[in-house]
Amino acid sequence: MRANPLLAAALVAVALPSAAHADNPTDPAMRSSAARLRDHEAIRRMNQAQLDYVRQRDARWARQSQADYGGYAQAQAQYQRDLAAWRQAVADCRAGYYDACGQ
C-alpha cells in the first residue's frame, strides 16, 4: 500500500507545532522595559510555584513508595519463612517423619 503524498504532507503540517507568540517583539503591550520586567517576574513566579509543587509532590510520592515498600518487604519476609517451613516439612515427610506430611 502506497501512502498519499498529500495526506502525508497534511499530517506533517498538523503535527508541527505552531509558532509561539510569547515574547513577541511587535506586541504593543511589551514595548516598555517595565512591562517586559513585569512579564519576566510573573513568569519567574509561576515557574517557582510549579517547581515547589513538583518537589512537594515528589516528596509525597517518595514517602508513599517507602511505606508501600515496607509493607511489601514484611510480606515477602513472611512468605520466605512460610516457604522454608513448607520445604522443611516436605523434606521431613520424605525422610520418613510422617507426622510432618499433613502440614
Order of alpha helices (4+ residues) and beta strands (2+ residues): alpha-alpha
